[in-house]
Structures are given as structure tokens and as C-alpha cells.
Amino acid sequence: MSDYPATLKEIVSWVESKKTLLHELGITLADIRTRDVHVPAVAADFDSANTLGRISAWVSGEVDFEVLRRSNEEDLFQHHESVSSFTSRALDYAYDAFLKHMTDAPTR
């Protein structure tokens, strides 16, 4: 049994449970990759017309949200959460902010 609060399967399930609104927002979940070395992690890449996003989550409960402007790779949003469970409300709030930045980035 792992000492970590999550498994790769739980993290992938969390990411996939969040994709229901993506299509109507013009966002695509482009790829989900897992890494099972050192501290296992999941990286989920998102695309929209003007932005690129990534959510990186480790089984340790660390989660990073990042959004870049597609045209010049300007950093639009970075947020970090440390959670004890992937049912944490803090992750819902961070995901909502992530989606807002994915959709509110005009081209430059």
C-alpha cells in the first residue's frame, strides 16, 4: 500500500470527470499521460483557439495548473494546490479558474 493520498487511476478519473463542459467552451482535452517513476504523476494537456493548458498532478496530492497564450507563449495563469484527496473543493475552484483563463485570452 502506498503512503500517497491518490493513485494514477484516481487522478486520470478526476481529469476525465471534468471534461463535460470543455466542448461548449471550445476547449479540447488533447492528451493525458502518466509517469510511474519517482513520484507517479499525470499530465493532461488542453487546447483552445488562443491558449494551451496543462494540469500536472502527482499522487502526493500536488497539482499545478498552467495556461499559456498560444501566439506568444505568454504565461497567463499558474496555480498550485496541495490536497489530501482529489475530491477536494479547492481543486474544483482551481479548475474553474483554469477554464476561465483558457477561454478569456484574446490573441495578441
N, C-alpha and C positions, 0 to 999 in steps of 0.2 A: 504494500500500500504506500502511495506517495504522500509526502508531507505537504504537497501543494493543495491549494483550495479548489483547483479545477483540473480538468483533463482536456486534451486536444479536442476530443469529440464534443465536450460541452461548449467549448469556445466556438467551434465551427457551427454547432447548432444555434448558438446565440447570434452569430453573424447572419446565418440564413434566416432566422426568425425575423430579422429586421429589414428584409428586402422587399416586403409587401408594398411599401409606398414608393419605391425607387422609380419604377416605370413612369408613374404620373408626374414625378418631379424631373424627369429627363436624366436620370442617373442610372448607370449600369454597374452591376457588380461584375467586374471584369475577370477576377481571378481570386481564388482562395488557395493559399499554400500553407503547408505545415512543415515544421522543422522539429526533429526529435533528438537534438543534441544539446548538451549542456542544460539549459532550461528550455524545455519544449515550448514552441510558440506557433502562432497562426498569424499570417499576414493576409489581409483582404484588400484588394485594390479596386477602386471605384473610378468611373469615368463619367464626365458630363461634357457638354459642348465647350465650356470655358474653364473647367477645373479637373484636376487629378487628385484623388484622395487615397489615403491608406489608413487602415486601422491595424495596429500591431498589438497582439495580446499574448501574454505569457501565462503559463499555468500557475505561476506565482501570484497572479492577480494584478499584475502591472499591465496597463492598457494605454497606448498612445494613439491619438487621433491627429492626422495631418491633412491639410488641404493646400495645394499649390495652384496658382493661376497657370493655365495651360500655355498661354502665349509667351510668357517670360519666366516661368517657374518661380514667380514671387511667392513667398510664404504668406498665406492668408490666414491660417489657423493652425495652432499647435495646442494640444491639451493632453494632460496626463492624469490618469486616475489610478489609484491603488485600491482594489476591492477584495473582499473576502469571499465574494460569490458573484457569479455572472447573472444573478437576478437582482443585483443592486440598482436602486433607483438612480444613483449617481451616474451609472452607465447610460441609462435612458436619457438623462439630461445632457450628457456629453454627446450622445449620438444625435440628439435633436440639434444641438449647436453645430455639429459636424455637417449635417444635412443642410442647415441654413447657409453655411459657408460654401458648400458645394453648389448651391443654387443662386446665391447672391453675389456672384463675381463677374461683373461685366468685363468684356475684353478691353485690353489696352494696347 
